[in-house]
Amino acid sequence: MSISKCIFSFFLFLFSHTILAQETKKDSIITPAKTERYGLRVGIDALKLAKSFYQEDYRGLEIVGDYRLTKKYYLAGEIGNEKRTIDEDRVNFTTSGTYFKVGFDYNAYENWLDMENMIHIGLRFGASTFNQELITYRVYNPNPYFGNSPTVISGRKFDGLSAQWVEIVAGVKAELFSNFYAGFNFRINYLIGNKESSEFANLYIPGFNKKYEGNFGVGFNYTLSYFIPIYKKKLLPKTEEIKK
């Protein structure tokens, strides 16, 4: 009888210990360790490069880059050169110059495992120096009863022009294969500084694009870039408590 009690007590102890261990496992989940890479991503605006080949009135090249500062924030910027001829009903002119933009991106996408994709929003400050050549123009005739005004050949050049603006950026970057990324973004620009000639307005600004009503402009980029890893940061495993 005493042997039976001992055996029963032993199994009761094993059973209670197993239940306690299972409860402990249920109360916590250990997240595996994760390594995040930090470095520089450099590339080009493929859209501007392509337009330089299939549009006779456009030449442009833009180099883009970003550097990862923290888990979510990236230092970002662009530098480029543009030359564009615009031929409209009353004016034909060419604008050429250089520009740069600097700011940051915030990655709102929560990556899985070792993924490094981005759904980002950001802000830029941009500045451009450029010149314009007025090729031809026609004086506006509000009463064209006797026909339109004749086209005037000008050839005048306006140098030393400049502009500054801010941009709101929203876009996506996705890894196509190891360290190579494709991305696109949409930009809304607002002009905050504009040095122009009193005889001819800055209708197109390199980096800012065409100036629409007021001081607003829009832009679109399609980028191809390569990520250069510099260092890695290992995140320690975390134990997450489950609420009962």
GUTI-956191 format. One record per atom (N, C-alpha, C): residue in one letter; x, y, z. Coordinates in Angstrom, 1 decimal. Layout:
<recs>
a X Y Z .
...
</recs>
This chain:
<recs>
m 0.8 -1.2 0.0 .
m 0.0 0.0 0.0 .
m 0.9 1.2 0.0 .
s 1.9 1.2 0.8 .
s 2.8 2.4 0.8 .
s 3.6 2.6 -0.5 .
i 3.9 1.4 -1.2 .
i 4.6 1.5 -2.5 .
i 3.6 2.1 -3.5 .
s 2.3 1.8 -3.5 .
s 1.4 2.4 -4.4 .
s 1.3 3.9 -4.2 .
k 1.3 4.3 -2.9 .
k 1.2 5.7 -2.6 .
k 2.4 6.5 -3.2 .
c 3.6 5.8 -3.0 .
c 4.8 6.4 -3.5 .
c 4.8 6.6 -5.0 .
i 4.4 5.5 -5.7 .
i 4.3 5.6 -7.2 .
i 3.3 6.6 -7.6 .
f 2.1 6.7 -6.9 .
f 1.1 7.7 -7.3 .
f 1.6 9.1 -7.0 .
s 2.4 9.3 -5.9 .
s 2.9 10.6 -5.6 .
s 4.0 11.0 -6.7 .
f 4.8 10.1 -7.1 .
f 5.8 10.3 -8.1 .
f 5.2 10.8 -9.4 .
f 4.2 10.1 -9.9 .
f 3.5 10.4 -11.2 .
f 2.8 11.8 -11.0 .
l 2.2 12.0 -9.9 .
l 1.5 13.3 -9.6 .
l 2.5 14.4 -9.7 .
f 3.7 14.2 -9.2 .
f 4.8 15.3 -9.3 .
f 5.2 15.5 -10.7 .
l 5.4 14.4 -11.5 .
l 5.8 14.6 -12.9 .
l 4.7 15.3 -13.7 .
f 3.4 15.0 -13.4 .
f 2.3 15.6 -14.1 .
f 2.2 17.1 -13.9 .
s 2.3 17.4 -12.6 .
s 2.2 18.8 -12.2 .
s 3.4 19.6 -12.8 .
h 4.6 19.1 -12.8 .
h 5.8 19.7 -13.4 .
h 5.6 20.0 -14.9 .
t 5.0 19.0 -15.6 .
t 4.8 19.1 -17.0 .
t 3.8 20.2 -17.3 .
i 2.7 20.3 -16.5 .
i 1.7 21.3 -16.7 .
i 2.3 22.7 -16.5 .
l 3.1 22.8 -15.4 .
l 3.7 24.1 -15.1 .
l 4.7 24.5 -16.3 .
a 5.4 23.6 -16.8 .
a 6.3 24.0 -17.9 .
a 5.6 24.4 -19.1 .
q 4.4 23.7 -19.4 .
q 3.6 24.1 -20.6 .
q 3.0 25.5 -20.4 .
e 2.6 25.8 -19.2 .
e 2.0 27.1 -18.9 .
e 3.1 28.2 -19.1 .
t 4.3 27.9 -18.7 .
t 5.4 28.8 -18.9 .
t 5.7 29.1 -20.3 .
k 5.7 28.1 -21.1 .
k 5.9 28.2 -22.6 .
k 4.8 29.0 -23.2 .
k 3.5 28.8 -22.8 .
k 2.4 29.5 -23.4 .
k 2.4 31.0 -23.0 .
d 3.0 31.3 -21.9 .
d 3.0 32.7 -21.4 .
d 4.0 33.6 -22.1 .
s 5.0 33.0 -22.9 .
s 6.0 33.8 -23.5 .
s 6.4 33.2 -24.8 .
i 6.7 34.1 -25.8 .
i 7.2 33.7 -27.1 .
i 8.6 34.3 -27.3 .
i 9.6 33.6 -27.7 .
i 10.9 34.1 -27.9 .
i 11.0 34.5 -29.4 .
t 11.2 35.7 -29.8 .
t 11.4 36.1 -31.1 .
t 12.9 35.9 -31.5 .
p 13.1 35.2 -32.7 .
p 14.5 34.9 -33.1 .
p 15.3 36.1 -33.4 .
a 16.6 36.0 -33.2 .
a 17.5 37.1 -33.5 .
a 17.4 37.6 -34.9 .
k 17.6 38.9 -35.2 .
k 17.5 39.4 -36.5 .
k 18.7 40.4 -36.7 .
t 19.3 40.3 -37.9 .
t 20.4 41.2 -38.3 .
t 19.9 42.2 -39.3 .
e 20.2 43.5 -39.0 .
e 19.8 44.6 -40.0 .
e 21.1 45.2 -40.5 .
r 21.1 45.4 -41.9 .
r 22.2 46.0 -42.5 .
r 22.1 47.5 -42.7 .
y 23.2 48.2 -42.5 .
y 23.3 49.7 -42.7 .
y 24.3 50.0 -43.7 .
g 24.0 50.9 -44.6 .
g 24.9 51.3 -45.6 .
g 24.4 52.3 -46.6 .
l 25.0 52.4 -47.7 .
l 24.7 53.4 -48.7 .
l 24.1 52.8 -50.0 .
r 23.0 53.4 -50.5 .
r 22.4 52.9 -51.7 .
r 22.5 54.0 -52.7 .
v 23.1 53.7 -53.9 .
v 23.4 54.7 -54.9 .
v 22.8 54.2 -56.3 .
g 22.2 55.1 -57.0 .
g 21.7 54.7 -58.3 .
g 21.4 55.9 -59.2 .
i 20.5 55.7 -60.2 .
i 20.2 56.7 -61.2 .
i 18.7 56.8 -61.4 .
d 18.2 57.9 -61.9 .
d 16.8 58.0 -62.3 .
d 16.7 57.5 -63.7 .
a 16.2 56.3 -63.8 .
a 16.2 55.6 -65.1 .
a 15.2 56.3 -66.1 .
l 14.2 57.0 -65.6 .
l 13.2 57.7 -66.4 .
l 13.9 58.9 -67.1 .
k 14.7 59.7 -66.4 .
k 15.4 60.8 -67.1 .
k 16.4 60.3 -68.1 .
l 17.1 59.2 -67.8 .
l 18.0 58.6 -68.7 .
l 17.4 58.1 -70.0 .
a 16.2 57.5 -69.8 .
a 15.5 57.0 -71.0 .
a 14.9 58.1 -71.9 .
k 14.4 59.2 -71.2 .
k 13.9 60.3 -72.0 .
k 15.0 61.0 -72.8 .
s 16.2 60.9 -72.3 .
s 17.3 61.5 -73.1 .
s 17.6 60.8 -74.4 .
f 17.1 59.6 -74.5 .
f 17.3 58.8 -75.8 .
f 16.1 58.9 -76.7 .
y 14.9 58.9 -76.2 .
y 13.7 58.9 -77.1 .
y 13.1 60.3 -77.2 .
q 13.5 61.3 -76.5 .
q 13.0 62.7 -76.7 .
q 14.1 63.6 -77.2 .
e 13.9 64.2 -78.4 .
e 14.9 65.0 -79.0 .
e 15.0 66.4 -78.2 .
d 14.0 66.8 -77.5 .
d 14.0 68.1 -76.8 .
d 14.4 68.0 -75.3 .
y 15.0 66.8 -74.9 .
y 15.3 66.6 -73.5 .
y 16.7 65.9 -73.4 .
r 17.5 66.4 -72.4 .
r 18.7 65.7 -72.0 .
r 18.8 65.8 -70.5 .
g 19.0 64.7 -69.8 .
g 19.1 64.8 -68.3 .
g 19.7 63.6 -67.7 .
l 20.3 63.8 -66.6 .
l 20.9 62.7 -65.8 .
l 20.8 63.0 -64.3 .
e 20.3 62.1 -63.5 .
e 20.2 62.3 -62.1 .
e 20.7 61.1 -61.3 .
i 21.6 61.4 -60.4 .
i 22.2 60.4 -59.5 .
i 21.4 60.5 -58.1 .
v 20.9 59.4 -57.6 .
v 20.2 59.3 -56.4 .
v 20.9 58.5 -55.4 .
g 20.6 58.8 -54.1 .
g 21.3 58.0 -53.0 .
g 20.6 58.2 -51.7 .
d 20.7 57.2 -50.8 .
d 20.3 57.3 -49.5 .
d 21.2 56.5 -48.5 .
y 21.2 56.9 -47.3 .
y 22.1 56.3 -46.3 .
y 21.2 56.0 -45.1 .
r 21.2 54.8 -44.6 .
r 20.3 54.4 -43.5 .
r 20.9 54.9 -42.2 .
l 20.2 55.7 -41.5 .
l 20.6 56.3 -40.2 .
l 20.2 55.4 -39.0 .
t 18.9 55.1 -39.0 .
t 18.3 54.3 -37.9 .
t 17.4 53.2 -38.6 .
k 16.6 52.5 -37.7 .
k 15.8 51.5 -38.2 .
k 14.8 52.0 -39.3 .
k 14.3 53.2 -39.1 .
k 13.2 53.8 -40.0 .
k 13.7 55.0 -40.8 .
y 14.7 55.7 -40.4 .
y 15.1 57.0 -41.1 .
y 16.3 56.8 -42.0 .
y 16.2 57.5 -43.2 .
y 17.3 57.5 -44.1 .
y 17.6 58.9 -44.5 .
l 18.9 59.2 -44.6 .
l 19.3 60.5 -45.2 .
l 19.3 60.3 -46.7 .
a 18.7 61.2 -47.5 .
a 18.5 61.0 -48.9 .
a 18.8 62.2 -49.7 .
g 19.2 62.1 -50.9 .
g 19.4 63.2 -51.8 .
g 19.6 62.8 -53.2 .
e 19.5 63.9 -54.1 .
e 19.7 63.7 -55.5 .
e 20.5 64.9 -56.1 .
i 21.3 64.6 -57.1 .
i 22.0 65.6 -57.8 .
i 21.9 65.3 -59.3 .
g 21.7 66.4 -60.1 .
g 21.5 66.2 -61.5 .
g 21.7 67.4 -62.4 .
n 21.5 67.1 -63.7 .
n 21.6 68.1 -64.7 .
n 20.5 67.9 -65.8 .
e 19.9 69.0 -66.2 .
e 18.9 68.9 -67.2 .
e 19.0 70.0 -68.3 .
k 18.6 69.7 -69.5 .
k 18.5 70.6 -70.6 .
k 17.2 70.3 -71.3 .
r 16.3 71.2 -71.4 .
r 15.0 70.9 -72.0 .
r 14.5 72.1 -72.9 .
t 14.0 71.8 -74.1 .
t 13.4 72.8 -75.0 .
t 11.9 72.6 -75.0 .
i 11.2 73.7 -74.7 .
i 9.8 73.7 -74.7 .
i 9.2 74.6 -75.8 .
d 8.4 74.0 -76.6 .
d 7.8 74.6 -77.8 .
d 6.3 74.7 -77.6 .
e 5.8 75.9 -77.2 .
e 4.4 76.1 -77.0 .
e 3.8 77.1 -78.1 .
d 2.5 77.4 -78.0 .
d 1.9 78.2 -79.0 .
d 2.5 79.6 -79.1 .
r 2.9 80.2 -78.0 .
r 3.4 81.5 -78.1 .
r 4.8 81.7 -77.7 .
v 5.5 80.6 -77.3 .
v 6.9 80.8 -76.9 .
v 7.6 79.5 -77.1 .
n 8.9 79.6 -77.5 .
n 9.8 78.5 -77.7 .
n 11.1 78.9 -77.0 .
f 11.5 78.1 -76.0 .
f 12.7 78.4 -75.2 .
f 13.4 77.1 -74.7 .
t 14.7 77.3 -74.4 .
t 15.5 76.2 -73.8 .
t 16.0 76.6 -72.5 .
t 15.9 75.7 -71.5 .
t 16.4 75.8 -70.2 .
t 17.5 74.8 -69.9 .
s 18.6 75.1 -69.3 .
s 19.6 74.1 -69.0 .
s 20.3 74.6 -67.7 .
g 20.6 73.6 -66.8 .
g 21.3 73.9 -65.6 .
g 21.4 72.6 -64.7 .
t 22.0 72.9 -63.5 .
t 22.2 71.8 -62.5 .
t 21.4 72.0 -61.3 .
y 21.2 71.0 -60.5 .
y 20.5 71.1 -59.2 .
y 20.9 70.0 -58.2 .
f 20.5 70.2 -57.0 .
f 20.7 69.2 -56.0 .
f 19.6 69.2 -55.0 .
k 19.3 68.1 -54.3 .
k 18.3 68.0 -53.3 .
k 18.8 67.2 -52.1 .
v 18.4 67.6 -50.9 .
v 18.8 66.9 -49.7 .
v 17.7 66.8 -48.7 .
g 17.6 65.7 -48.0 .
g 16.5 65.6 -47.0 .
g 16.5 64.2 -46.4 .
f 15.3 63.7 -46.1 .
f 15.3 62.4 -45.4 .
f 14.0 61.6 -45.9 .
d 14.1 60.3 -45.7 .
d 12.9 59.4 -46.0 .
d 12.6 58.6 -44.7 .
y 11.3 58.4 -44.5 .
y 10.9 57.6 -43.4 .
y 10.2 56.3 -43.9 .
n 10.7 55.1 -43.5 .
n 10.2 53.9 -44.0 .
n 9.0 53.4 -43.2 .
a 7.9 53.4 -43.7 .
a 6.7 53.0 -43.0 .
a 6.4 51.5 -43.1 .
y 7.2 50.8 -43.9 .
y 7.0 49.4 -44.1 .
y 7.7 48.5 -43.1 .
e 7.0 47.5 -42.5 .
e 7.6 46.6 -41.5 .
e 8.0 45.4 -42.3 .
n 9.3 45.2 -42.5 .
n 9.9 44.1 -43.2 .
n 9.8 42.8 -42.5 .
w 9.7 41.7 -43.2 .
w 9.8 40.4 -42.6 .
w 11.3 39.9 -42.7 .
l 11.7 39.2 -41.7 .
l 13.0 38.6 -41.6 .
l 14.1 39.5 -42.1 .
d 14.8 39.1 -43.2 .
d 15.9 39.9 -43.8 .
d 15.5 40.8 -44.9 .
m 14.2 41.0 -45.2 .
m 13.8 41.9 -46.3 .
m 14.2 43.4 -45.9 .
e 14.5 44.2 -47.0 .
e 14.9 45.6 -46.8 .
e 14.1 46.5 -47.8 .
n 12.9 46.2 -48.0 .
n 12.0 47.0 -48.9 .
n 11.5 48.3 -48.2 .
m 11.0 49.2 -48.9 .
m 10.6 50.5 -48.4 .
m 9.3 50.9 -49.0 .
i 8.4 51.4 -48.1 .
i 7.2 52.3 -48.5 .
i 7.4 53.5 -47.7 .
h 7.9 54.6 -48.4 .
h 8.4 55.7 -47.6 .
h 7.8 57.0 -48.0 .
i 7.8 57.9 -47.0 .
i 7.5 59.3 -47.2 .
i 8.7 60.2 -46.8 .
g 8.8 61.4 -47.4 .
g 10.0 62.1 -47.1 .
g 9.9 63.6 -47.4 .
l 11.0 64.3 -47.1 .
l 11.0 65.8 -47.4 .
l 12.3 66.1 -48.0 .
r 12.4 67.0 -48.9 .
r 13.6 67.5 -49.5 .
r 13.6 69.0 -49.6 .
f 14.9 69.5 -49.5 .
f 15.1 70.9 -49.9 .
f 15.9 70.9 -51.2 .
g 15.5 71.6 -52.2 .
g 16.1 71.6 -53.5 .
g 16.6 73.0 -53.9 .
a 17.7 73.0 -54.7 .
a 18.2 74.3 -55.2 .
a 18.8 74.1 -56.6 .
s 18.6 75.1 -57.5 .
s 19.0 74.9 -58.9 .
s 19.6 76.2 -59.4 .
t 20.7 76.1 -60.2 .
t 21.2 77.3 -61.0 .
t 21.1 76.9 -62.4 .
f 20.7 77.9 -63.3 .
f 20.5 77.6 -64.7 .
f 20.4 78.8 -65.5 .
n 20.3 78.6 -66.8 .
n 20.1 79.7 -67.8 .
n 19.0 79.4 -68.8 .
q 18.5 80.4 -69.4 .
q 17.5 80.2 -70.4 .
q 17.8 81.0 -71.7 .
e 17.4 80.4 -72.8 .
e 17.5 81.0 -74.1 .
e 16.1 81.1 -74.7 .
l 15.7 82.3 -75.0 .
l 14.4 82.6 -75.6 .
l 14.6 82.5 -77.1 .
i 14.0 81.5 -77.7 .
i 14.3 81.2 -79.2 .
i 13.3 82.1 -80.0 .
t 12.0 81.8 -79.8 .
t 11.0 82.6 -80.6 .
t 9.9 82.9 -79.6 .
y 9.1 83.9 -80.0 .
y 7.9 84.2 -79.2 .
y 6.9 85.0 -80.1 .
r 5.6 85.0 -79.6 .
r 4.6 85.8 -80.3 .
r 3.9 86.6 -79.2 .
v 3.7 87.9 -79.5 .
v 3.0 88.8 -78.6 .
v 1.5 88.4 -78.5 .
y 1.0 88.3 -77.3 .
y -0.3 87.9 -77.1 .
y -1.3 89.0 -77.7 .
n -2.2 88.5 -78.5 .
n -3.2 89.3 -79.2 .
n -4.6 89.0 -78.7 .
p -5.2 89.8 -77.8 .
p -6.5 89.4 -77.2 .
p -7.6 89.6 -78.2 .
n -7.4 90.2 -79.4 .
n -8.4 90.5 -80.4 .
n -7.9 90.0 -81.8 .
p -7.8 88.7 -82.0 .
p -7.2 88.2 -83.2 .
p -8.1 88.3 -84.4 .
y -8.8 89.4 -84.6 .
y -9.8 89.5 -85.8 .
y -9.0 89.5 -87.1 .
f -7.8 90.2 -87.1 .
f -7.0 90.3 -88.3 .
f -5.9 89.2 -88.3 .
g -6.1 88.2 -87.5 .
g -5.1 87.1 -87.5 .
g -4.2 87.2 -86.3 .
n -3.4 86.1 -86.1 .
n -2.5 86.1 -85.0 .
n -1.2 86.9 -85.2 .
s -0.6 87.3 -84.1 .
s 0.6 88.1 -84.1 .
s 1.7 87.3 -84.8 .
p 2.6 87.9 -85.5 .
p 3.7 87.2 -86.2 .
p 4.7 86.7 -85.1 .
t 5.4 85.6 -85.5 .
t 6.5 85.0 -84.6 .
t 7.7 85.9 -84.7 .
v 8.3 86.2 -83.5 .
v 9.5 87.0 -83.4 .
v 10.6 86.1 -83.1 .
i 11.7 86.1 -83.8 .
i 12.9 85.4 -83.6 .
i 13.8 86.2 -82.6 .
s 14.0 85.6 -81.4 .
s 14.7 86.4 -80.4 .
s 16.2 86.0 -80.2 .
g 16.4 84.8 -79.7 .
g 17.8 84.3 -79.5 .
g 18.4 84.9 -78.2 .
r 17.7 85.6 -77.4 .
r 18.2 86.3 -76.2 .
r 18.5 85.2 -75.1 .
k 19.6 85.4 -74.4 .
k 20.0 84.5 -73.3 .
k 19.9 85.2 -72.0 .
f 19.4 84.4 -71.0 .
f 19.3 85.0 -69.6 .
f 20.1 84.0 -68.7 .
d 21.2 84.6 -68.2 .
d 22.1 83.8 -67.3 .
d 22.0 84.1 -65.8 .
g 22.6 83.3 -65.0 .
g 22.6 83.6 -63.5 .
g 21.3 83.5 -62.9 .
l 20.4 82.6 -63.4 .
l 19.1 82.3 -62.8 .
l 19.2 81.3 -61.7 .
s 18.3 81.3 -60.7 .
s 18.4 80.3 -59.6 .
s 17.0 80.2 -59.0 .
a 16.8 79.1 -58.3 .
a 15.5 78.8 -57.6 .
a 15.8 77.8 -56.4 .
q 14.9 77.9 -55.4 .
q 15.0 77.0 -54.3 .
q 13.5 76.6 -54.0 .
w 13.4 75.4 -53.5 .
w 12.1 74.8 -53.2 .
w 12.1 73.7 -52.2 .
v 10.9 73.3 -51.7 .
v 10.8 72.1 -50.8 .
v 9.9 71.1 -51.5 .
e 10.2 69.9 -51.2 .
e 9.4 68.8 -51.9 .
e 8.9 67.8 -50.8 .
i 7.7 67.3 -51.0 .
i 7.1 66.2 -50.3 .
i 7.2 65.0 -51.2 .
v 7.8 63.9 -50.7 .
v 8.1 62.7 -51.5 .
v 7.3 61.5 -50.9 .
a 6.7 60.7 -51.8 .
a 6.1 59.5 -51.4 .
a 6.5 58.4 -52.4 .
g 6.9 57.2 -52.0 .
g 7.3 56.2 -53.0 .
g 7.6 54.9 -52.4 .
v 8.1 54.0 -53.2 .
v 8.3 52.6 -52.9 .
v 9.7 52.2 -53.5 .
k 10.4 51.4 -52.7 .
k 11.7 50.7 -53.2 .
k 11.6 49.2 -52.8 .
a 11.9 48.4 -53.8 .
a 11.8 46.9 -53.7 .
a 13.0 46.3 -54.2 .
e 13.5 45.3 -53.5 .
e 14.7 44.6 -53.9 .
e 14.4 43.5 -55.0 .
l 15.0 43.7 -56.2 .
l 14.7 42.8 -57.3 .
l 15.5 41.5 -57.1 .
f 16.8 41.7 -56.8 .
f 17.7 40.6 -56.5 .
f 18.8 41.1 -55.6 .
s 19.7 40.3 -55.2 .
s 20.7 40.7 -54.1 .
s 21.3 42.1 -54.3 .
n 20.9 43.0 -53.4 .
n 21.4 44.4 -53.3 .
n 21.0 45.3 -54.5 .
f 20.2 44.8 -55.4 .
f 19.7 45.7 -56.5 .
f 18.2 46.0 -56.3 .
y 17.9 47.4 -56.4 .
y 16.6 47.8 -56.0 .
y 16.0 48.6 -57.2 .
a 14.7 48.5 -57.3 .
a 13.9 49.4 -58.2 .
a 12.9 50.2 -57.4 .
g 12.7 51.4 -57.8 .
g 11.8 52.2 -57.0 .
g 11.1 53.3 -57.8 .
f 10.0 53.8 -57.3 .
f 9.3 54.9 -58.0 .
f 8.8 55.8 -56.9 .
n 8.7 57.1 -57.2 .
n 8.2 58.1 -56.2 .
n 7.5 59.2 -56.9 .
f 6.6 59.8 -56.2 .
f 5.9 61.0 -56.7 .
f 6.2 62.2 -55.8 .
r 6.3 63.4 -56.4 .
r 6.8 64.6 -55.6 .
r 5.9 65.7 -55.9 .
i 5.6 66.5 -54.8 .
i 4.9 67.7 -54.9 .
i 5.8 68.8 -54.4 .
n 6.1 69.8 -55.3 .
n 7.1 70.8 -55.0 .
n 6.4 72.2 -54.8 .
y 7.1 73.0 -53.9 .
y 6.6 74.3 -53.6 .
y 7.8 75.3 -53.7 .
l 7.8 76.3 -54.5 .
l 8.9 77.2 -54.8 .
l 8.9 78.2 -53.6 .
i 10.1 78.4 -53.0 .
i 10.3 79.3 -51.9 .
i 11.3 80.5 -52.3 .
g 12.0 80.3 -53.4 .
g 12.9 81.3 -53.9 .
g 13.0 81.2 -55.4 .
n 13.0 82.4 -56.1 .
n 13.0 82.3 -57.5 .
n 13.7 83.6 -58.1 .
k 14.9 83.5 -58.5 .
k 15.6 84.6 -59.2 .
k 15.4 84.5 -60.7 .
e 14.7 85.5 -61.3 .
e 14.4 85.4 -62.7 .
e 14.6 86.8 -63.3 .
s 14.6 86.8 -64.6 .
s 14.7 88.0 -65.4 .
s 13.4 88.8 -65.4 .
s 13.4 90.1 -65.4 .
s 12.2 90.9 -65.4 .
s 11.6 90.8 -66.8 .
e 12.3 90.3 -67.8 .
e 11.8 90.3 -69.2 .
e 11.3 88.9 -69.6 .
f 11.7 87.8 -68.8 .
f 11.2 86.5 -69.2 .
f 11.2 85.6 -67.9 .
a 10.0 85.1 -67.6 .
a 9.9 84.3 -66.4 .
a 10.5 83.0 -66.4 .
n 10.8 82.4 -65.3 .
n 11.3 81.0 -65.2 .
n 10.1 80.0 -65.3 .
l 9.9 79.6 -66.5 .
l 8.7 78.7 -66.8 .
l 9.1 77.2 -66.5 .
y 10.4 76.9 -66.7 .
y 10.8 75.6 -66.4 .
y 12.1 75.7 -65.6 .
i 12.2 74.9 -64.5 .
i 13.4 74.9 -63.6 .
i 14.0 73.5 -63.5 .
p 15.2 73.3 -63.8 .
p 15.8 72.0 -63.7 .
p 15.7 71.5 -62.3 .
g 15.3 70.2 -62.1 .
g 15.0 69.6 -60.8 .
g 13.7 69.9 -60.2 .
f 13.1 71.0 -60.6 .
f 11.8 71.4 -60.1 .
f 10.7 71.0 -61.1 .
n 11.0 71.0 -62.4 .
n 10.2 70.7 -63.5 .
n 9.4 72.0 -63.8 .
k 8.3 71.8 -64.6 .
k 7.5 72.9 -65.1 .
k 6.8 73.6 -63.9 .
k 6.8 74.9 -63.9 .
k 6.1 75.7 -62.9 .
k 4.7 75.9 -63.3 .
y 3.7 75.4 -62.5 .
y 2.3 75.5 -62.8 .
y 1.8 76.8 -62.1 .
e 0.5 76.8 -62.0 .
e -0.2 78.0 -61.3 .
e 0.4 78.2 -60.0 .
g 0.8 79.5 -59.7 .
g 1.4 79.8 -58.5 .
g 2.8 79.3 -58.4 .
n 3.2 78.8 -57.2 .
n 4.5 78.3 -57.0 .
n 4.6 76.8 -56.9 .
f 3.6 76.1 -57.4 .
f 3.6 74.6 -57.3 .
f 4.1 73.9 -58.5 .
g 4.7 72.7 -58.3 .
g 5.1 71.8 -59.4 .
g 5.0 70.4 -58.9 .
v 5.1 69.5 -59.9 .
v 5.0 68.0 -59.5 .
v 6.2 67.3 -60.3 .
g 6.5 66.1 -59.8 .
g 7.6 65.3 -60.4 .
g 7.4 63.9 -60.1 .
f 8.0 63.0 -61.0 .
f 7.9 61.6 -60.9 .
f 9.3 61.0 -61.2 .
n 9.7 60.0 -60.4 .
n 11.0 59.4 -60.6 .
n 10.9 57.9 -60.6 .
y 11.6 57.2 -61.5 .
y 11.8 55.8 -61.5 .
y 13.3 55.4 -61.3 .
t 13.6 54.8 -60.2 .
t 15.0 54.7 -59.9 .
t 15.5 53.2 -59.9 .
l 16.8 53.0 -60.3 .
l 17.5 51.8 -60.2 .
l 18.7 52.0 -59.4 .
s 18.9 51.2 -58.3 .
s 20.0 51.5 -57.4 .
s 20.6 50.2 -56.8 .
y 21.8 50.4 -56.3 .
y 22.6 49.3 -55.7 .
y 23.0 49.6 -54.3 .
f 22.7 48.7 -53.4 .
f 23.0 48.9 -51.9 .
f 24.4 48.4 -51.6 .
i 25.2 49.3 -50.9 .
i 26.6 48.9 -50.5 .
i 26.6 48.8 -49.0 .
p 26.6 47.5 -48.5 .
p 26.6 47.4 -47.0 .
p 27.9 47.9 -46.4 .
i 27.7 48.6 -45.2 .
i 28.9 49.1 -44.5 .
i 29.1 48.4 -43.2 .
y 28.0 48.2 -42.4 .
y 28.0 47.4 -41.2 .
y 26.7 46.8 -40.9 .
k 26.7 45.9 -39.9 .
k 25.5 45.2 -39.5 .
k 25.2 45.5 -38.1 .
k 23.9 45.5 -37.8 .
k 23.5 45.6 -36.4 .
k 22.6 44.5 -36.0 .
k 23.0 43.7 -35.0 .
k 22.2 42.5 -34.6 .
k 21.2 42.9 -33.5 .
l 20.0 42.6 -33.7 .
l 18.9 42.8 -32.7 .
l 18.8 41.6 -31.8 .
l 18.8 41.9 -30.5 .
l 18.8 40.8 -29.5 .
l 17.4 40.2 -29.5 .
p 17.3 38.9 -29.3 .
p 15.9 38.2 -29.2 .
p 15.1 38.9 -28.1 .
k 13.8 39.0 -28.4 .
k 12.9 39.6 -27.5 .
k 11.8 38.5 -27.1 .
t 11.5 38.6 -25.8 .
t 10.5 37.7 -25.3 .
t 9.2 38.5 -25.1 .
e 8.1 38.1 -25.8 .
e 6.9 38.8 -25.8 .
e 5.9 38.1 -24.9 .
e 5.3 38.7 -23.9 .
e 4.4 38.1 -23.0 .
e 3.0 38.1 -23.7 .
i 2.3 37.0 -23.6 .
i 1.0 36.8 -24.1 .
i 0.0 37.2 -23.1 .
k -1.0 38.0 -23.4 .
k -2.0 38.4 -22.4 .
k -3.0 37.3 -22.3 .
k -3.3 36.9 -21.1 .
k -4.3 35.8 -20.9 .
k -5.7 36.4 -21.0 .
</recs>
